[in-house]
Amino acid sequence: MQEQIVEDLTSNEFFRLLRVIHGRMNLDPLYEGFSKYFQNIIDINATYLPQSLNIIPFYQEITILLWRFMTLNTVSNPHWL
């Protein structure tokens, strides 16, 4: 009973939606979005011209979001990345 109360207090609609995302139609836009953000970090470190690209200031939050998605979503195939 106590575990159910704690789970109700810690979960919200956002976490519920992350748990139920599945299917190629839903996962492809997520994959493309995460790829663009992480590609930005690689491009910034690989450019020869300083200040030619702007770094995304919230890349650490995107990494945490990807980690939370992968830990919460048990429905989807883990080989989608």
C-alpha positions as CSV (number, residue, x, y, z in Angstrom):
1,M,0.0,0.0,0.0
2,Q,2.8,2.4,0.9
3,E,4.6,1.6,-2.3
4,Q,1.5,2.5,-4.4
5,I,1.2,5.9,-2.6
6,V,4.8,6.7,-3.3
7,E,4.5,5.7,-6.9
8,D,1.4,7.9,-7.3
9,L,3.2,10.9,-5.8
10,T,6.3,10.5,-8.0
11,S,4.7,9.8,-11.3
12,N,3.0,12.3,-13.5
13,E,1.5,12.5,-16.9
14,F,4.8,13.1,-18.6
15,F,6.3,9.9,-17.1
16,R,3.2,7.9,-18.1
17,L,3.5,9.1,-21.7
18,L,7.2,8.2,-21.8
19,R,6.3,4.7,-20.6
20,V,3.8,4.0,-23.4
21,I,5.6,5.4,-26.4
22,H,6.1,2.5,-28.9
23,G,6.0,1.8,-32.6
24,R,8.1,3.2,-35.4
25,M,5.8,6.1,-36.1
26,N,6.4,7.5,-32.6
27,L,10.0,6.5,-32.2
28,D,11.4,7.8,-35.5
29,P,10.8,11.5,-34.6
30,L,12.3,11.0,-31.2
31,Y,15.4,9.3,-32.7
32,E,15.8,12.1,-35.3
33,G,15.5,14.8,-32.6
34,F,18.0,13.2,-30.3
35,S,20.4,12.6,-33.2
36,K,20.3,16.3,-34.2
37,Y,21.0,17.5,-30.7
38,F,23.9,15.1,-30.2
39,Q,25.2,15.8,-33.7
40,N,25.4,19.5,-32.7
41,I,27.9,18.6,-29.9
42,I,30.0,16.6,-32.3
43,D,29.9,19.4,-35.0
44,I,31.0,22.1,-32.5
45,N,34.0,20.1,-31.4
46,A,35.0,19.2,-35.0
47,T,34.8,22.7,-36.7
48,Y,37.9,24.6,-37.6
49,L,36.3,28.1,-37.4
50,P,35.8,29.2,-33.8
51,Q,32.3,30.5,-33.0
52,S,31.0,29.3,-36.3
53,L,28.4,27.1,-34.6
54,N,26.4,27.7,-31.5
55,I,26.3,25.0,-28.9
56,I,23.0,24.1,-27.5
57,P,23.0,25.2,-23.9
58,F,20.8,22.4,-22.6
59,Y,22.6,19.3,-24.0
60,Q,23.0,17.9,-20.5
61,E,19.2,18.0,-20.0
62,I,18.7,16.2,-23.3
63,T,21.1,13.5,-22.2
64,I,19.1,13.0,-19.0
65,L,15.9,13.0,-21.0
66,L,17.2,10.2,-23.2
67,W,18.4,8.3,-20.2
68,R,15.0,8.7,-18.5
69,F,13.2,7.6,-21.7
70,M,15.3,4.5,-22.0
71,T,14.8,3.5,-18.4
72,L,11.1,4.2,-18.2
73,N,10.0,2.8,-21.6
74,T,10.0,-1.0,-21.4
75,V,7.4,-1.4,-24.2
76,S,9.6,-0.5,-27.1
77,N,12.3,-2.5,-28.7
78,P,15.7,-1.6,-27.1
79,H,17.4,-1.8,-30.5
80,W,15.7,1.4,-31.9
81,L,18.8,3.5,-31.4
